[in-house]
Amino acid sequence: MSLPLSPAPNEFPSYRMAEFLPAFLLGWGIGAALVFGVRALGGALLTDPCQGHTLLALIMPLVLGPGGLGFTAFNFRRPKRAALGLGLVVASLMPALSVGARDIGALRGSGCAGGYVVLSASGGPTDRSSSISTLSLRVGESRTLSGRVGGYTPSTHPGLFTLAADSNTPGITVQLPKTQVRAGEVFPVTVSVKAGTGVNSYTVGVQARQIVDGKSVAAVGTLEVNARP
């Protein structure tokens, strides 16, 4: 009497659409429900407008993505459960990651993620694409750039920011005709390479600070200046 042959242990399991799709949609639905449920619960528990919200925006993509992949790998030979895990993975991207990225963008716009100073060679840095991080100048040459305090808005930080410049060498000077500006206001920045300065790369910076409720908030921008003969 012969025993029935069992499937080879390494045989690739078959996935039928009639079984795969419902389980996949269920996994995605569970993931999406967890995203918005945790987001709503966290929003109710976090009373500070900034503290803890970045972690709240990132925790579900980090949990659902690796967790779903691990669940799928563990249940690779069980098509329904594997499909459920794949649904969780997709939910980690949409809506978890997309919603988290939008929340982080809102935090940055309100100043919770810190500020920055945009430096631009154009007439006015109205967008991030016009910003520069390096500038080449001949020894003895000067260039006037445009600066803008970003990351904060006039509604969230209505006061004045005090400007200051910094250079890592006396041969490179940064002049700020305006000493106080508001968030989003464009101001001139003149960078000069003094005669006799050695040909090299130097770093300069522009800082903007404001006191809000007794605490200092800052925005910083740096620029690499290449002095050439």
Accessible surface in RSA format (square Angstrom, percent):
REM  Atomic radii and reference values for relative SASA: ProtOr
REM  Chains: A
REM  Algorithm: Lee & Richards
REM  Probe-radius: 1.40
REM  Slices: 20
REM RES _ NUM      All-atoms   Total-Side   Main-Chain    Non-polar    All polar
REM                ABS   REL    ABS   REL    ABS   REL    ABS   REL    ABS   REL
RES MET A   1   233.82 121.1 144.10  95.4  89.72 213.6 121.60 103.4 112.21 148.7
RES SER A   2   103.05  87.1  78.11 104.2  24.93  57.4  49.84 106.1  53.21  74.5
RES LEU A   3   146.24  81.4 129.80  92.9  16.44  41.3 130.02  91.3  16.22  43.6
RES PRO A   4   123.17  89.8  97.90  89.2  25.28  91.9 109.74  90.6  13.44  83.5
RES LEU A   5   178.43  99.4 148.06 105.9  30.37  76.3 149.70 105.1  28.73  77.3
RES SER A   6    93.40  78.9  69.80  93.2  23.60  54.4  41.15  87.6  52.25  73.2
RES PRO A   7   103.94  75.8  83.35  76.0  20.58  74.8  93.19  76.9  10.74  66.8
RES ALA A   8    63.36  58.3  48.87  75.4  14.49  33.0  54.40  76.6   8.96  23.7
RES PRO A   9   112.96  82.3  94.51  86.2  18.45  67.1 106.45  87.9   6.51  40.5
RES ASN A  10   132.30  91.2 111.45 107.7  20.85  50.2  30.71  73.9 101.59  98.2
RES GLU A  11    95.51  54.8  84.22  63.7  11.29  26.9  39.65  76.7  55.86  45.6
RES PHE A  12   144.86  72.5 125.84  77.9  19.02  49.5 127.66  77.4  17.20  49.2
RES PRO A  13    20.44  14.9   9.42   8.6  11.03  40.1  19.57  16.2   0.87   5.4
RES SER A  14    90.04  76.1  72.73  97.1  17.31  39.9  49.26 104.9  40.78  57.1
RES TYR A  15    74.70  34.9  42.98  24.5  31.72  82.5  39.24  29.5  35.46  43.7
RES ARG A  16   151.66  63.7 147.22  75.0   4.45  10.6  61.10  83.5  90.57  54.9
RES MET A  17   131.35  68.0 121.21  80.2  10.14  24.1 117.46  99.9  13.89  18.4
RES ALA A  18    88.73  81.6  61.63  95.1  27.10  61.7  73.18 103.1  15.55  41.2
RES GLU A  19    50.65  29.1  45.49  34.4   5.15  12.3  16.72  32.3  33.92  27.7
RES PHE A  20    47.10  23.6  46.70  28.9   0.41   1.1  46.96  28.5   0.14   0.4
RES LEU A  21    80.81  45.0  80.81  57.8   0.00   0.0  80.81  56.8   0.00   0.0
RES PRO A  22    79.10  57.6  68.21  62.2  10.89  39.6  74.02  61.1   5.07  31.5
RES ALA A  23    14.27  13.1   9.80  15.1   4.47  10.2  13.42  18.9   0.85   2.2
RES PHE A  24    42.98  21.5  42.98  26.6   0.00   0.0  42.98  26.1   0.00   0.0
RES LEU A  25    98.78  55.0  92.72  66.3   6.06  15.2  93.04  65.3   5.74  15.5
RES LEU A  26   106.25  59.2  99.92  71.5   6.33  15.9 105.79  74.3   0.46   1.2
RES GLY A  27     0.00   0.0   0.00   N/A   0.00   0.0   0.00   0.0   0.00   0.0
RES TRP A  28    91.98  36.9  91.98  44.5   0.00   0.0  87.60  46.7   4.37   7.1
RES GLY A  29    29.64  36.6   0.00   N/A  29.64  36.6  24.75  67.9   4.90  11.0
RES ILE A  30    74.56  42.4  70.31  52.4   4.25  10.2  73.61  53.0   0.95   2.6
RES GLY A  31     0.00   0.0   0.00   N/A   0.00   0.0   0.00   0.0   0.00   0.0
RES ALA A  32    11.66  10.7  11.53  17.8   0.12   0.3  11.66  16.4   0.00   0.0
RES ALA A  33    66.67  61.3  49.33  76.1  17.34  39.4  59.28  83.5   7.40  19.6
RES LEU A  34    81.93  45.6  79.84  57.1   2.09   5.3  81.93  57.5   0.00   0.0
RES VAL A  35     6.11   4.0   5.49   5.0   0.63   1.5   5.49   4.8   0.63   1.7
RES PHE A  36    95.43  47.7  91.12  56.4   4.32  11.2  91.49  55.5   3.95  11.3
RES GLY A  37    40.10  49.5   0.00   N/A  40.10  49.5  34.65  95.1   5.46  12.2
RES VAL A  38    47.74  31.4  46.07  41.7   1.67   4.0  46.68  40.6   1.06   2.9
RES ARG A  39    85.04  35.7  81.33  41.5   3.71   8.8  20.75  28.4  64.29  39.0
RES ALA A  40    70.18  64.5  51.81  80.0  18.37  41.8  63.15  88.9   7.03  18.6
RES LEU A  41   109.46  61.0 104.60  74.8   4.86  12.2 108.83  76.4   0.63   1.7
RES GLY A  42    10.53  13.0   0.00   N/A  10.53  13.0  10.15  27.9   0.38   0.9
RES GLY A  43    40.97  50.5   0.00   N/A  40.97  50.5  22.68  62.2  18.29  41.0
RES ALA A  44    80.10  73.6  44.85  69.2  35.25  80.2  55.40  78.0  24.70  65.4
RES LEU A  45   126.83  70.6 105.30  75.3  21.54  54.1 107.49  75.5  19.35  52.1
RES LEU A  46    58.25  32.4  47.91  34.3  10.33  26.0  49.65  34.9   8.59  23.1
RES THR A  47   132.40  94.2  98.31  99.7  34.09  81.2  74.90 100.6  57.50  86.9
RES ASP A  48    63.34  44.4  57.17  56.9   6.18  14.6  19.24  45.3  44.11  44.0
RES PRO A  49   103.59  75.5  87.09  79.4  16.50  60.0  96.31  79.5   7.28  45.3
RES CYS A  50    48.96  37.0  41.87  46.7   7.08  16.6  19.32  48.9  29.64  32.0
RES GLN A  51   135.88  76.0 126.08  92.1   9.79  23.3  46.16  98.3  89.72  68.0
RES GLY A  52    31.14  38.4   0.00   N/A  31.14  38.4  19.96  54.8  11.18  25.0
RES HIS A  53    38.45  21.0  36.15  25.1   2.30   5.9  22.50  23.2  15.95  18.6
RES THR A  54    67.41  47.9  67.22  68.1   0.19   0.4  46.56  62.5  20.84  31.5
RES LEU A  55   118.40  65.9 113.89  81.5   4.52  11.4 116.36  81.7   2.05   5.5
RES LEU A  56    34.50  19.2  24.26  17.4  10.24  25.7  26.93  18.9   7.57  20.4
RES ALA A  57     7.40   6.8   0.48   0.7   6.93  15.8   4.99   7.0   2.42   6.4
RES LEU A  58    67.65  37.7  67.65  48.4   0.00   0.0  67.65  47.5   0.00   0.0
RES ILE A  59    64.46  36.7  64.03  47.7   0.43   1.0  64.46  46.4   0.00   0.0
RES MET A  60    18.09   9.4  18.09  12.0   0.00   0.0  11.05   9.4   7.04   9.3
RES PRO A  61    17.37  12.7  10.72   9.8   6.65  24.2  10.90   9.0   6.47  40.2
RES LEU A  62   115.07  64.1 106.85  76.4   8.22  20.7 106.98  75.1   8.08  21.7
RES VAL A  63    81.42  53.6  74.47  67.4   6.96  16.8  79.36  69.0   2.06   5.6
RES LEU A  64     8.32   4.6   6.90   4.9   1.42   3.6   8.32   5.8   0.00   0.0
RES GLY A  65    10.34  12.7   0.00   N/A  10.34  12.7  10.34  28.4   0.00   0.0
RES PRO A  66    86.52  63.1  74.98  68.3  11.54  41.9  78.72  65.0   7.80  48.5
RES GLY A  67    41.67  51.4   0.00   N/A  41.67  51.4  34.26  94.0   7.41  16.6
RES GLY A  68     0.71   0.9   0.00   N/A   0.71   0.9   0.00   0.0   0.71   1.6
RES LEU A  69   105.26  58.6 101.66  72.7   3.60   9.0 101.95  71.6   3.31   8.9
RES GLY A  70    39.83  49.1   0.00   N/A  39.83  49.1  35.07  96.2   4.76  10.7
RES PHE A  71    75.58  37.8  68.65  42.5   6.93  18.0  73.35  44.5   2.23   6.4
RES THR A  72    19.68  14.0  19.68  20.0   0.01   0.0  19.68  26.4   0.01   0.0
RES ALA A  73    73.22  67.3  52.16  80.5  21.06  47.9  58.70  82.7  14.52  38.5
RES PHE A  74   174.75  87.4 144.40  89.4  30.35  79.0 152.40  92.4  22.36  64.0
RES ASN A  75     3.97   2.7   2.72   2.6   1.25   3.0   1.25   3.0   2.72   2.6
RES PHE A  76    78.81  39.4  78.17  48.4   0.64   1.7  78.17  47.4   0.64   1.8
RES ARG A  77   121.44  51.0 102.09  52.0  19.35  46.1  58.99  80.6  62.44  37.8
RES ARG A  78   127.90  53.7 125.40  63.9   2.50   6.0  37.64  51.4  90.26  54.7
RES PRO A  79    30.58  22.3  30.58  27.9   0.00   0.0  30.58  25.2   0.00   0.0
RES LYS A  80   122.40  59.7 120.51  73.9   1.89   4.5  63.79  57.4  58.61  62.4
RES ARG A  81   120.26  50.5 119.17  60.7   1.09   2.6  22.03  30.1  98.23  59.5
RES ALA A  82     1.29   1.2   1.29   2.0   0.00   0.0   1.29   1.8   0.00   0.0
RES ALA A  83     0.00   0.0   0.00   0.0   0.00   0.0   0.00   0.0   0.00   0.0
RES LEU A  84    40.13  22.3  40.13  28.7   0.00   0.0  40.13  28.2   0.00   0.0
RES GLY A  85     0.00   0.0   0.00   N/A   0.00   0.0   0.00   0.0   0.00   0.0
RES LEU A  86    61.82  34.4  61.70  44.1   0.12   0.3  61.70  43.3   0.12   0.3
RES GLY A  87     0.00   0.0   0.00   N/A   0.00   0.0   0.00   0.0   0.00   0.0
RES LEU A  88    30.49  17.0  30.49  21.8   0.00   0.0  30.49  21.4   0.00   0.0
RES VAL A  89    27.48  18.1  27.48  24.9   0.00   0.0  27.48  23.9   0.00   0.0
RES VAL A  90    58.16  38.3  58.16  52.6   0.00   0.0  58.16  50.5   0.00   0.0
RES ALA A  91     0.00   0.0   0.00   0.0   0.00   0.0   0.00   0.0   0.00   0.0
RES SER A  92     5.65   4.8   4.84   6.5   0.81   1.9   1.25   2.7   4.40   6.2
RES LEU A  93   105.65  58.8 100.18  71.7   5.48  13.8 100.19  70.4   5.46  14.7
RES MET A  94   111.72  57.9 111.72  73.9   0.00   0.0  93.46  79.5  18.26  24.2
RES PRO A  95    12.00   8.7  12.00  10.9   0.00   0.0  12.00   9.9   0.00   0.0
RES ALA A  96     2.14   2.0   0.00   0.0   2.14   4.9   0.00   0.0   2.14   5.7
RES LEU A  97    83.97  46.8  83.97  60.1   0.00   0.0  83.97  59.0   0.00   0.0
RES SER A  98    46.35  39.2  31.84  42.5  14.51  33.4  36.75  78.3   9.60  13.5
RES VAL A  99    16.62  10.9  15.32  13.9   1.30   3.1  16.62  14.4   0.00   0.0
RES GLY A 100     3.12   3.8   0.00   N/A   3.12   3.8   2.79   7.7   0.32   0.7
RES ALA A 101    61.67  56.7  47.10  72.7  14.58  33.2  52.04  73.3   9.63  25.5
RES ARG A 102   149.64  62.8 137.62  70.2  12.02  28.6  75.63 103.4  74.02  44.9
RES ASP A 103    31.11  21.8  28.86  28.7   2.25   5.3  14.39  33.9  16.72  16.7
RES ILE A 104    53.25  30.3  53.25  39.7   0.00   0.0  53.25  38.3   0.00   0.0
RES GLY A 105    42.91  52.9   0.00   N/A  42.91  52.9  32.79  90.0  10.11  22.7
RES ALA A 106    67.94  62.5  49.14  75.8  18.80  42.8  60.60  85.3   7.34  19.4
RES LEU A 107    18.88  10.5  18.44  13.2   0.44   1.1  18.88  13.3   0.00   0.0
RES ARG A 108    83.45  35.0  83.45  42.5   0.00   0.0  34.74  47.5  48.71  29.5
RES GLY A 109    34.67  42.8   0.00   N/A  34.67  42.8  32.68  89.7   1.99   4.5
RES SER A 110    42.44  35.9  33.26  44.4   9.18  21.1  31.90  67.9  10.54  14.8
RES GLY A 111    11.88  14.7   0.00   N/A  11.88  14.7   1.23   3.4  10.65  23.9
RES CYS A 112    36.97  28.0   6.56   7.3  30.41  71.5   5.41  13.7  31.56  34.0
RES ALA A 113    50.08  46.0  16.87  26.0  33.21  75.5  29.26  41.2  20.82  55.2
RES GLY A 114    27.91  34.4   0.00   N/A  27.91  34.4  26.90  73.8   1.01   2.3
RES GLY A 115    19.05  23.5   0.00   N/A  19.05  23.5   0.00   0.0  19.05  42.7
RES TYR A 116    42.43  19.8  42.43  24.1   0.00   0.0  23.74  17.8  18.69  23.0
RES VAL A 117    10.06   6.6   0.00   0.0  10.06  24.2   0.00   0.0  10.06  27.3
RES VAL A 118     5.88   3.9   2.69   2.4   3.19   7.7   5.88   5.1   0.00   0.0
RES LEU A 119     5.93   3.3   3.47   2.5   2.46   6.2   3.47   2.4   2.46   6.6
RES SER A 120     0.00   0.0   0.00   0.0   0.00   0.0   0.00   0.0   0.00   0.0
RES ALA A 121    57.35  52.7  30.81  47.5  26.54  60.4  31.38  44.2  25.97  68.8
RES SER A 122    56.94  48.1  40.25  53.7  16.69  38.5  50.22 106.9   6.72   9.4
RES GLY A 123    76.24  94.0   0.00   N/A  76.24  94.0  45.93 126.1  30.31  67.9
RES GLY A 124    24.66  30.4   0.00   N/A  24.66  30.4  10.65  29.2  14.01  31.4
RES PRO A 125     0.00   0.0   0.00   0.0   0.00   0.0   0.00   0.0   0.00   0.0
RES THR A 126   116.75  83.0  85.87  87.1  30.87  73.6  69.96  94.0  46.79  70.7
RES ASP A 127    67.15  47.0  62.35  62.1   4.80  11.3  36.98  87.0  30.17  30.1
RES ARG A 128   132.18  55.5 122.02  62.2  10.16  24.2  57.10  78.0  75.08  45.5
RES SER A 129   106.02  89.6  64.27  85.8  41.75  96.2  58.87 125.4  47.14  66.0
RES SER A 130    33.84  28.6  17.86  23.8  15.99  36.8  28.35  60.4   5.49   7.7
RES SER A 131    44.97  38.0  27.20  36.3  17.76  40.9   7.93  16.9  37.04  51.9
RES ILE A 132    50.31  28.6  35.17  26.2  15.14  36.5  42.29  30.5   8.02  21.8
RES SER A 133    78.45  66.3  71.05  94.8   7.40  17.1  42.61  90.7  35.84  50.2
RES THR A 134    72.50  51.6  62.18  63.0  10.32  24.6  29.57  39.7  42.93  64.9
RES LEU A 135    12.23   6.8   8.37   6.0   3.86   9.7  12.16   8.5   0.07   0.2
RES SER A 136    49.41  41.8  40.91  54.6   8.50  19.6  17.43  37.1  31.98  44.8
RES LEU A 137     0.00   0.0   0.00   0.0   0.00   0.0   0.00   0.0   0.00   0.0
RES ARG A 138   126.76  53.2 126.76  64.6   0.00   0.0  36.80  50.3  89.97  54.5
RES VAL A 139    47.99  31.6  25.35  23.0  22.64  54.6  25.35  22.0  22.64  61.4
RES GLY A 140    51.70  63.8   0.00   N/A  51.70  63.8  18.98  52.1  32.73  73.3
RES GLU A 141    58.69  33.7  52.09  39.4   6.60  15.7  29.38  56.8  29.31  23.9
RES SER A 142    61.67  52.1  40.55  54.1  21.12  48.7  24.00  51.1  37.67  52.8
RES ARG A 143    91.49  38.4  87.37  44.5   4.13   9.8  33.27  45.5  58.22  35.3
RES THR A 144    81.05  57.6  59.60  60.4  21.45  51.1  39.12  52.5  41.93  63.4
RES LEU A 145     2.70   1.5   0.18   0.1   2.53   6.3   1.38   1.0   1.32   3.6
RES SER A 146    12.08  10.2  12.05  16.1   0.02   0.1   0.13   0.3  11.95  16.7
RES GLY A 147     0.00   0.0   0.00   N/A   0.00   0.0   0.00   0.0   0.00   0.0
RES ARG A 148    39.24  16.5  39.24  20.0   0.00   0.0  10.03  13.7  29.21  17.7
RES VAL A 149     0.39   0.3   0.00   0.0   0.39   0.9   0.00   0.0   0.39   1.1
RES GLY A 150     2.60   3.2   0.00   N/A   2.60   3.2   2.60   7.1   0.00   0.0
RES GLY A 151     8.46  10.4   0.00   N/A   8.46  10.4   3.39   9.3   5.07  11.4
RES TYR A 152    14.56   6.8   5.56   3.2   9.00  23.4   0.34   0.3  14.22  17.5
RES THR A 153    45.84  32.6  45.52  46.1   0.32   0.8  45.09  60.6   0.74   1.1
RES PRO A 154    78.75  57.4  73.80  67.3   4.95  18.0  74.52  61.5   4.23  26.3
RES SER A 155    98.56  83.3  64.38  85.9  34.18  78.7  58.09 123.7  40.47  56.7
RES THR A 156    58.10  41.3  33.59  34.1  24.51  58.4  40.39  54.3  17.71  26.8
RES HIS A 157    18.10   9.9  17.63  12.3   0.46   1.2   8.16   8.4   9.93  11.6
RES PRO A 158    86.51  63.0  80.19  73.1   6.31  22.9  82.19  67.9   4.32  26.8
RES GLY A 159    30.00  37.0   0.00   N/A  30.00  37.0  28.30  77.7   1.70   3.8
RES LEU A 160    77.95  43.4  62.97  45.0  14.98  37.7  62.97  44.2  14.98  40.3
RES PHE A 161     0.00   0.0   0.00   0.0   0.00   0.0   0.00   0.0   0.00   0.0
RES THR A 162    67.85  48.3  65.23  66.1   2.62   6.2  49.06  65.9  18.78  28.4
RES LEU A 163    12.18   6.8   0.00   0.0  12.18  30.6   0.00   0.0  12.18  32.8
RES ALA A 164    50.85  46.8  45.53  70.3   5.32  12.1  50.85  71.6   0.00   0.0
RES ALA A 165    42.24  38.8   9.88  15.3  32.36  73.6  10.16  14.3  32.08  85.0
RES ASP A 166    85.49  59.9  80.15  79.8   5.34  12.6  14.74  34.7  70.75  70.6
RES SER A 167    36.91  31.2  12.05  16.1  24.86  57.3  12.54  26.7  24.37  34.1
RES ASN A 168   100.43  69.3  60.91  58.9  39.53  95.2  41.62 100.2  58.81  56.8
RES THR A 169    25.74  18.3  20.77  21.1   4.98  11.9   9.90  13.3  15.85  24.0
RES PRO A 170   118.55  86.4 104.44  95.2  14.11  51.3 117.04  96.6   1.51   9.4
RES GLY A 171    12.36  15.2   0.00   N/A  12.36  15.2  10.09  27.7   2.27   5.1
RES ILE A 172     2.47   1.4   0.00   0.0   2.47   6.0   0.00   0.0   2.47   6.7
RES THR A 173    39.38  28.0  35.82  36.3   3.56   8.5  34.33  46.1   5.05   7.6
RES VAL A 174    22.82  15.0   1.91   1.7  20.91  50.4   1.91   1.7  20.91  56.7
RES GLN A 175   109.76  61.4 106.27  77.7   3.49   8.3  28.47  60.6  81.29  61.7
RES LEU A 176    31.19  17.4  11.27   8.1  19.92  50.1  11.74   8.2  19.45  52.3
RES PRO A 177    92.49  67.4  51.32  46.8  41.17 149.6  64.62  53.4  27.86 173.2
RES LYS A 178    85.12  41.5  80.83  49.6   4.29  10.2  59.02  53.1  26.10  27.8
RES THR A 179    88.90  63.2  85.60  86.8   3.31   7.9  59.82  80.3  29.09  44.0
RES GLN A 180    92.05  51.5  76.03  55.6  16.02  38.1  13.75  29.3  78.30  59.4
RES VAL A 181     0.39   0.3   0.00   0.0   0.39   0.9   0.39   0.3   0.00   0.0
RES ARG A 182   115.89  48.7 115.89  59.1   0.00   0.0  37.42  51.1  78.47  47.6
RES ALA A 183     4.62   4.2   0.00   0.0   4.62  10.5   0.00   0.0   4.62  12.2
RES GLY A 184    37.51  46.3   0.00   N/A  37.51  46.3  20.71  56.8  16.80  37.6
RES GLU A 185    59.15  34.0  50.38  38.1   8.77  20.9  34.09  65.9  25.05  20.5
RES VAL A 186    58.66  38.6  45.42  41.1  13.24  31.9  45.42  39.5  13.24  35.9
RES PHE A 187     1.41   0.7   0.40   0.2   1.01   2.6   1.41   0.9   0.00   0.0
RES PRO A 188    47.55  34.7  44.40  40.5   3.15  11.4  46.94  38.8   0.61   3.8
RES VAL A 189     0.91   0.6   0.91   0.8   0.00   0.0   0.91   0.8   0.00   0.0
RES THR A 190    25.26  18.0  25.18  25.5   0.08   0.2  14.93  20.1  10.33  15.6
RES VAL A 191     0.99   0.6   0.99   0.9   0.00   0.0   0.99   0.9   0.00   0.0
RES SER A 192    20.81  17.6  20.81  27.8   0.00   0.0  13.57  28.9   7.24  10.1
RES VAL A 193     2.25   1.5   0.00   0.0   2.25   5.4   0.00   0.0   2.25   6.1
RES LYS A 194   107.96  52.7 101.34  62.2   6.62  15.8  63.47  57.1  44.50  47.4
RES ALA A 195    90.99  83.7  63.41  97.9  27.58  62.7  63.69  89.7  27.30  72.3
RES GLY A 196    79.01  97.4   0.00   N/A  79.01  97.4  42.91 117.7  36.11  80.9
RES THR A 197    17.98  12.8   4.61   4.7  13.37  31.9  10.01  13.5   7.96  12.0
RES GLY A 198    43.93  54.2   0.00   N/A  43.93  54.2  36.25  99.5   7.68  17.2
RES VAL A 199    91.93  60.5  63.62  57.6  28.31  68.2  63.62  55.3  28.31  76.8
RES ASN A 200    92.90  64.1  81.27  78.5  11.63  28.0  14.04  33.8  78.85  76.2
RES SER A 201    59.00  49.9  40.20  53.6  18.80  43.3  19.53  41.6  39.46  55.3
RES TYR A 202    32.71  15.3  30.99  17.6   1.72   4.5  21.88  16.4  10.83  13.3
RES THR A 203    65.35  46.5  62.90  63.8   2.45   5.8  36.88  49.5  28.46  43.0
RES VAL A 204     3.83   2.5   1.85   1.7   1.98   4.8   3.83   3.3   0.00   0.0
RES GLY A 205     5.69   7.0   0.00   N/A   5.69   7.0   4.20  11.5   1.49   3.3
RES VAL A 206     1.23   0.8   1.23   1.1   0.00   0.0   1.23   1.1   0.00   0.0
RES GLN A 207    37.02  20.7  37.02  27.1   0.00   0.0  14.82  31.5  22.21  16.8
RES ALA A 208     0.00   0.0   0.00   0.0   0.00   0.0   0.00   0.0   0.00   0.0
RES ARG A 209   123.26  51.8 121.11  61.7   2.14   5.1  44.34  60.6  78.92  47.8
RES GLN A 210    14.23   8.0   9.54   7.0   4.70  11.2  10.32  22.0   3.91   3.0
RES ILE A 211   120.84  68.8  96.58  71.9  24.27  58.5  96.58  69.5  24.27  65.9
RES VAL A 212    46.51  30.6  41.57  37.6   4.95  11.9  44.40  38.6   2.11   5.7
RES ASP A 213   141.71  99.3  99.94  99.5  41.77  98.8  41.49  97.6 100.22 100.0
RES GLY A 214    70.86  87.4   0.00   N/A  70.86  87.4  32.80  90.0  38.06  85.2
RES LYS A 215   154.55  75.4 150.39  92.3   4.16   9.9  96.49  86.9  58.05  61.8
RES SER A 216    65.63  55.5  33.44  44.6  32.19  74.2  30.84  65.7  34.79  48.7
RES VAL A 217    33.89  22.3  29.97  27.1   3.93   9.5  33.89  29.4   0.00   0.0
RES ALA A 218    30.40  28.0  18.40  28.4  12.00  27.3  18.46  26.0  11.94  31.6
RES ALA A 219     0.47   0.4   0.00   0.0   0.47   1.1   0.47   0.7   0.00   0.0
RES VAL A 220    70.84  46.6  58.88  53.3  11.96  28.8  58.88  51.2  11.96  32.4
RES GLY A 221     6.86   8.5   0.00   N/A   6.86   8.5   6.86  18.8   0.00   0.0
RES THR A 222    88.28  62.8  73.59  74.6  14.69  35.0  39.86  53.5  48.42  73.2
RES LEU A 223     1.46   0.8   0.27   0.2   1.19   3.0   1.30   0.9   0.15   0.4
RES GLU A 224    71.36  41.0  69.21  52.4   2.16   5.1  15.45  29.9  55.91  45.6
RES VAL A 225     0.00   0.0   0.00   0.0   0.00   0.0   0.00   0.0   0.00   0.0
RES ASN A 226    43.61  30.1  43.61  42.1   0.00   0.0  17.71  42.6  25.91  25.0
RES ALA A 227     3.41   3.1   0.00   0.0   3.41   7.8   0.00   0.0   3.41   9.0
RES ARG A 228    93.17  39.1  93.17  47.5   0.00   0.0  40.08  54.8  53.09  32.2
RES PRO A 229   111.34  81.1  83.79  76.4  27.55 100.2 107.54  88.8   3.80  23.6
END  Absolute sums over single chains surface
CHAIN  1 A    13111.2      10342.3       2768.9       8717.3       4393.9
END  Absolute sums over all chains
TOTAL         13111.2      10342.3       2768.9       8717.3       4393.9
